[in-house]
Amino acid sequence: MLLEISAINMSLLNLTQGEKAIITKVKGRGAFRKRIMEMGFLAGKEITVVKKAPLGDPVEYNIMGYNVSLRNSEAGLIEIITEADAINLKESEYHGTFSSDFFRQTAEEKGKPLM
């Protein structure tokens, strides 16, 4: 059973206050990627939206027992899967991270080849 493509391409921006998710991928390059991963934003980690600022930016998240605020531009680079979507996966398909085979198969079904 595969997730819908829209569920795979979700980022932290798609979460509402109090909602939990599991990080599947951290995009970005260089110093940003290194800094964000050192703070615990790693594939397989659970993250919760604590609260959003009145104008929606920044957003406070709880990860690994501490709170951190991210700008929307930063949150958009962190792909997630929601708890509801994770529950729908077969146990054998999800072990905290997705394998490259899972993404390759999904991309092939959508018709976009991966190099």
Buried (B, 14 or more C-beta within 10 A) or exposed (E): EBBEEEBBEBBBBBBEEEBBBBBBBBEBEEEBBEEBEEBBBBBEBBBBBBEBEEEEBBBBBBBEEEEBBBEBEBBBBBBBBBBEBBEBBEEEBBEEBBEEEBBEEBBEEEEEEEE
